[in-house]
Amino acid sequence: MFPARAAAEALIKRGWQIRLVTDARGLKHTEGFPAVAIDEIHAASPSTRNPIKLAKAAIELTQGLGQAQGIIRSWKPDAVAGFGGYPAFPAIAAARVAGIPYCIHEQNAVLGRVNRVFAANAGFIASGFERLDRLPERARKRHILTGNPLREPIVKARATGYPELTADSRINLLVLGGSLGARILSERVPEAIAKLPESLRSRLDVVQQTREENLDMARDIYRQAGVNARCEPFFDKVGELYAQSHLVIGRAGASTVSEVAGVGRPAIFCPLGIATDDHQTANTEGMIKALAADRLSEADFTVDTLATLLETRLSNPQELIDRAASARALGRPDAADALAKAVDGLVTGALV
C-alpha cells in the first residue's frame, strides 16, 4: 500500500483523480489515502494445495471481478494501475476486458504471481529493482525501472544526510522487522548486542521494533547489558528513525530495502525464509554487490554470527560512512514521479 500511496500523490500533482480498489485486508491500511473514493471488493489468494480453499478463492475473485467491472463502467477510468497481490487481480482483469490501458508495478525483484498473469498485455511493467526475475519474454520490451515509490517522510530523511560518526561518538542502531515485527530479530538481536565488547555497548543507542510477546525479554537483556534501548511493537515516525540511524538491521521486503537505499544507510538484512520464490534474497542483490549491506539467511542469523558481524561493522566508522554512500547511490527518491510520468505516457501515447 505504501508504493501505491506515494504513486497516487505524484499522480494527483499531475492532475489525476485517484480511486482506490482493494480488499478487506488492504482496507486496513488506507487511512489518509488520497483518493476520491475507496472501494472494498472481494479478493483472495488461491491455495492449490487445498481444493476447498481454491474453490472459495475462485468464488471470491469472480465476485471481485463483477464489482470491479461495475466500478469501471460507472467511473470510466483512463487507466488502471496494479500494485501486485490478489486484491489487484479483479481490477486489472476488468480493465483488460474493457480495453482500458493498464500497467503494473512490481515491488520485488521477482515478479509476483498476479503480475505474471497480466504482464504480457500490460502497457508497461515498472519494477522496484533493476533485477526482475520471472518476467515473461513477451513483456521484456515494456519493462521500465522506476524504483519503489517512497513515502514523503523517507524522502525527507534522505535530505538529512548521514549522521556524523567518529570513533568516539554515539552509534544509532535501528532494527525493523516488518509490520508485525519478526521473531528472529526480536529474539536474537538483543542477545547478539549483549555479547559485544563493553566499549561498543556503552556507545549504542538502539531503537528496535519488537514483537509484543518479546518486549519484556528484549528490554531486560538490553538493561542487563547496559545498552540504551527503546523497544516497541510499532513506530509511527519511521522517517525520523531512519534519519538518525547509522546502521539498520531488518528483513528484506521490497519497501524496507528501497527505504534503506533511499535514505542512504548501511544495513544487515535477514530475508524471510518462506518468501515466495525467495524474493527477499533477490531484493538485496544490488545492495550486496555495492557493498552497502550484509545478508544473513535465517539459518546463519545466529547470535554469535550476528555479534561478530556487528562488532566488525560498528568498530569501523569510516567503513559505515562508505557503505552509507554506496547505499545512497542506489536510492531512487524520484520513483513516484517516474511512475506517474509513465502512467501519463500510457494514456497520451508518449510512453518510451
N, C-alpha and C positions, 0 to 999 in steps of 0.2 A: 504493500500500500504506500510506502514512503516514496518510491520512484514515481508511482502514478500521481501522487500529490504534487511532487516537485514539477513534473511534466505539465500537470494541469495549471499550475501557477504561471509557468512560462508561456503556455498557450493562451491563457487569459490576457497576458500582456500584449499578445499579438492580435487580440480582438476576438478570440474564440469564446463561445459559450460551452461549458463542460457539463455533461450529465454522466453521473457515475452509476454503473450497473455492477452489482456484486451480490454475494450470497450472505447468509446469516453470519458466517464466520468473519467475512470481510467487514460486515456492517459494524462490528465491534470496534473497528479502528478508523471510523470515518468522522469522528468529531472534528469539526473545523474544516472539513474537506471543501475546497472552493468549487462547488457545483450548484447549478440552478435546480437540480433535483438529484436525489439519491434513491435508486430503485433496488429493492431486495428481490432477487429471483431465486428459483430453485437451482441447485447445483450439487454435485457430489463427486467424489473420487472413486472410480470403479476399482473393485478388487477382483482380479482374475482368479485368485485362489479360492474365493468364496462365491459360489453361484448365486446364493441368495442376496448377498451384498451387491453383486454385479447387477442383478435384476433390479434391485431397488435404486441403484445409481443410474441405471438406464432410464427408469421412470422419472427420476428427479431431473435429469438432463433434458429429457423430452419436454417436461413441464417448463423448464427454464427456457428452452428454445421458443416455445409458444409465447412466453412472457416477453422475451427479447424481441420477437417479431412484432408484437403489439406495440412496444416502445418505439421501434424503428418506424413503423407505419404512421404513428401519431406525431413523432418528433422530427422525423426526416433528417437525420444527421448527415453531414457532408463526409464524415469519415468516422471509422471506429478503430480504436487502438486497444490492443490486448496486452496485458502485462503478465501473461502466463497463469498457470493454475486452472483448475476446472471451473472456477467462477467466471473465467473469461470465455469458456467454451460456447455457451449459448449465444452470447452477443456476437462473437466472431462468426459463428455458424449462420446466424440470422443475417449478418452483413453480407456474407458470401452469397446466400440465397437471393438476397435483394439486389445484388450487384453494386453494393456500396463499397468504395475503396476502403481497405483495411490494412493495418500494419501491426506488427507485433514487436514487443521489446522483451529480450531475454536478459534477465539479471545475471545469471550464472554463466560459467564458461562451458557448460554443457547444455544444449538446447533441451528444454523440458518436453514432456510427452504431448501436452496440448499444443505447444508452439510447433512441434514437429508435424502435427496434423495439418496445420494451416500454413506452414512456411512456404510451400511450393507455389501458392497462389497469392501470397501477401504482396502488397505494394513494395514493402521493404521489411527487412528483418534487422532491427537495431540490437546491438549487443553491448553488454556492460564491460566485457573484456575482449582483448584482441583475439584470444583463443575462443573458439566456439565449436565444440565437438557436436556430432550428431546432426549437423546441418545438411539437409538434402542437397544433392548435386544441382538440382534444378533451381535452387534458391541462392546459390553462392554468388551470383552476379548482383543480387539485390541485398547482399549483406553489407551493412554500414556499421562502423564503430562509433558509437556516441558516448559510451561510458554509462554508468548508472547515475541518474539524476540524484543530486544531493539536496538534503533539506537545507534551508537557509541558515540555521544555526551552525551547520557543518561548514558551509562556505565561509561564514564569519570567523569560525575557529581557524581556518586556513590563513586568514589575513593576519592573525596574531603572530605567526612565525613560530619557530621552535624556542621554547623557554631556555633561558641561559642555564648552562650546565657546566660545572667545573668539578675538579677532583674533591672539593670540599663542600659543595652545595647540596641542598636537599634534592632528593630524587623522587619524582612523582610517577607512581606506577598505577595504571588504570587496568582493571580486569573486568571484561564484559563477557557475558555468557548467553546472549540472545534474549528474546522477550521474556522467557521464564527462568533465565539462568541456566547453568549447566552443572550437573552434579560433579563431574570430574574436575571442573575448575574450582567449584566451591569447596571440595574436599582436599585437593592436592596442592593448590597454590599456597594457602596459608602454611601448610606443613613444609613446603619447599622453602618459603621465605624464612621460616623459623630456623632452617638449617644454614642460612647464610652467616658469614662472619659478622660479629657484633659491629665492626666498623662500617659495614653496609646497612645492617638492620637499623642502626641508630639514625641513619640519614633518610630512611624511607618514609614516604607518605603514600599509603596505599588506599585507593578507592576501589572497592570490589563489589560487583553485582553478585549477590549470594542468594542461593535458594533459601526459602523461608525455613525449611527444616534443618539447614546447616548454619543458620545465623549464630546461634549461641556457641557452637563449636568453633567456628571461624574467629569470632570475636575473642574467645578465650585463648586460642592459640596465639593470636597476634598480641594480646595483652601479656601473656607469659613470656613472649619473645621480645617484649619491649618495642614493638613496632606500632607506630601511629597509623591506625587503620580505621576506615569508615566502611562498614559493610551494610548494604541494604538490598532488598529484593529488586528494587527498581529505582532508576534515577530519571528525573524529568529533564534536567538541563544537561544532556549528554554533550552538547556542543561545547559548553564551558569546561567540562571534564576533559574532553579531547584537547582543548586549547592549553590546559595546564599540564598535560601529561608529557613525560619523557619517553615512556615505553608502554605499549599496550599488549595485554595478553587476552586472547579471545578465540572464539570459534571462527570459522572461515566462511560464514554465509556471505552472499554477494554484497549485501549492504554494509556489513562490518568491514570487509576487505576494501571496498570502494571508499568508505568513510575514512579509514586509516590512511589510505593513499591520498585521499582528497585533502585531509588536514596536514599530511606530511609527518607521519610518526613511524618509528621503527616498531616492529611487532613480533610476537611469538604466537603463531596460530596452532590450534589443535582442531583439525577438521572433524566434523561429525562422522563417525564410522559408518553409520547406516544411511547416509545421504545417498539418494538415488544417483546411480552412475558415478559415485564418488565425486560429485561435482564440487564439493567444498575443497578437496585437494586441488582440483583443477583451477579453482578460483585464485589460489595462492601462487600460481606458477610465475606470473610476472613479478611479483614482489620477491620471490625466492631468487629468480635469475638476476634481479637488480641488486641483490644483497641488501635488500631493505627489510627483510623479515626472515625468521626461522620458522620451521614447521616441524611439529612433533605429532606423529599419529597418536591415537588413543593408547595403543599398546606401548608406545615409547614415552608417553606423558606420565612418567613416574616421578615420585617425589625427588629421588636422587638425581635423575637426569635433568629435571627442570631446575633444581637447585644449582647444579653445575653450570648449566647454560645461563641462568640468571647472574651468577657470580661473574662469569666471563663478560657478559654484556654490561652489567652495571659498574664493573670496575674499569671500563674503558669509555670515558665520556666522549672523547673525540670520535670513536667508532660509532657511538649512538648518534652523534651530530651528523656524521657522514651518511648513516643509514636513513636518518630522517630526510636528508636532502634527496636521497635516491627514491624514497617513498613519494615525496612531494612531486618529483618529476613524472611519476606515473599517474598522479591525480588528474581528474577531469572535472574541474569545478564548473565548466560550461556545458556539462552533459545535458541538463534540462533544456537549455537553449538550442543545443544541437538537435535534440529530438523534436522540439517544437518546430524548428526550421524544416526538418524532414517531413513532418506532417503537413506543413504548408505546401511543400513541394509535391506531396502526394496528391493534393487536391488541385493545385494550379498546373500540374504537369511539368513543374520545374525541377523535379527530383532528379539529381545526378546519380 
